[in-house]
Amino acid sequence: MKESRTQIPDKEKVRKLLRVAFPNVSDRNDLTPLSHDDCIYMRSRLATVADVDLPFYLVQILEDLLDTHTERVGDSEYAEAVVQFLNVLVQGTDLETIKEMYGEAGVSKTLQDENFIRQERQKAVAHFTKEQAFSICNWLESAYVWQDLKWYLSDIDAALTYWRMRCEIVSN
């Protein structure tokens, strides 16, 4: 583990941070709480959620994962999709492999796609507060030790880089 991760946040501390930082779904009459099955379904579909609705859905999914991550390597029920969504800067594609398989055109297309995704994700989370960024950092640090995310540590690190930066530059 990295030096900055000497103490993993306790899940109840993370839950409290999430609940304080994010709005409650009951604050909106047009939204209903997600069931656990809904949360699993939405894990890989966060990019399809309207920016205005994202905080309401994301907090439910993050909190659900605190209690329901599988602890089974290779059987995460899409927990990695949440981490990858939180990797707002979308970097790290294996360009060498893409070049070998698809040539320079494949690399060029991949970089264009990454840029598009990066811009859309930055726009989607632009209105997140410093407290929300801080609670996401704590959630990511907590998730770092989950066995189901063992193969996605570089994604967690990349996401943490972005959200730690947001903690420093976002003001209320």
N, C-alpha and C positions, 0 to 999 in steps of 0.2 A: 504494500500500500504506500501511497505517497505520504510525505511528511504532513501535508495539510489534513490528512484524514486520520489523525491519531485517535480521535474519539468519534465513534459512530453515534449519531443522534438517536435517542430512544424514540420508539415509534409513537408513543403518546405525546411526546414533545413535538414531534413533526406534525401529528394530527392537530394539535392545538394551534401551531403556527399556521397551518393551512386554513383552519376554520376562522382564525382571526383575520388573516390576510385576504381571503377570497370571499366573494358574496355567497350567500346561501341561496339555493335554488328556490326556496320559498319567497325570496324577494321578488320573484317574477311570477305573475299569474299565468303566463303562457308556457311555462316549463314545468315538467314533472320530474321528481327525483328518479335517478337511474337505479335499477335493480343491479345485482351483481352480474347477471347475464347481459344486461344492457351495457355495463361497464366493459366487460370482455369484448363485446361487439364493437364498442366505440374506440377501444384502444388503438386499433389500426385505422381508424377513420377520423382522427382528430383534425387532419388537414381539410376535411370537408365541412367542418363546423364554422358557422359565421363568426367573424371576429368578435362581435358583440356578445355572442353566446359562449364563446370559448372559456372564459373564467368559470362560468357556472358548471360546465361539463368537465373541464380539466380537474377541478378540485375534487369532484366526486370520484373520478377515475383514479387520481393519485391516492385519495384516502382509501378507496376500495382495495387498491394494490397493497397498502400497508398490511392489510389483514388477509389477503387472499393470494399473494404471490405463491407460486407452487413449490419453490425450493427444489425443483427437478430440472437439472441441466437438460436442455434440449426440448423441454416441454413447458414453455413459459406462458402459454395462453396469451401471446402477443404483448407481454410486458415490455419486450425490447422495442416494440413499435412506439410506445410512449416515450421511452428514452430517446429514440431516434427523432421523434417529433420535437422533443426538447432540445435537440442538437440543432439550434437555430442556424448556426453558421454553415451547416451542411458541407463539411469538408472531410476528406479522407478516402474518397473513392480510389480504388486500386486502378490507377490510370495505366500502369504498365500492362496489366492483364487485359484491359480494354483495348489498348493499342495492339497487343499481340493478336487478339481475337477479331477486332473490327477495324484496325488501322487508325490513321490520323483522323479520319472522318468520325469514327466512333468516339475518339477522345474529345474532339471539338463539340460533338453533340452532347456528350456527358457534361462537359464544362458549362455549356449553355443551359442544360437542364438543372444543374446544381445552382447556377446563378438565379434562375427563375424561382426555384424552390426556396432559396435563401431569402430572396426579396419578399416572397409571399409570407414566409414564416416571420420575418422581421416585422412586416406590416401587421400580422395577426397578433403579435405580442407587444407591439409598440406601446399600448396603453396600460400594460401591467405595471404595478407600483413596485417600489423598492421592497416593501414587505412581502409582496407576492414573489418577487425574485428571490428573496432570502428564504422563504418557505420552500420554494422549488429547489434551491441549493441543498437545504436540509433533507428534503425528500431524496434527491439524487445521492447524497452521501449515505443515507440510510440504505438505499437500494444497492449500493456498491458491494455489499457483502451477501446479497441474495444469490443462491446457487443458480436460480433460473436465469440470472443475468451475467453469469460467469464469463460467457463468451462475448459480452458486450461492454467490457470495462473501458475500452477506448472510446466508445460512444458516450458512456457516462462522463469520462474525463472531458470530452469535447463539449458536452452539454454544460458541465460545471464551469468550464472556461467562460462560456457566454453568460450564464446566469450570475456568476461572481462579478463579471464586468458590469452587469446591469445593477447589481447591488451598490456598486460604487458610483455609477453615473446617474441613476434615476433618482429624482427628488419628488417629494409629494407636493 
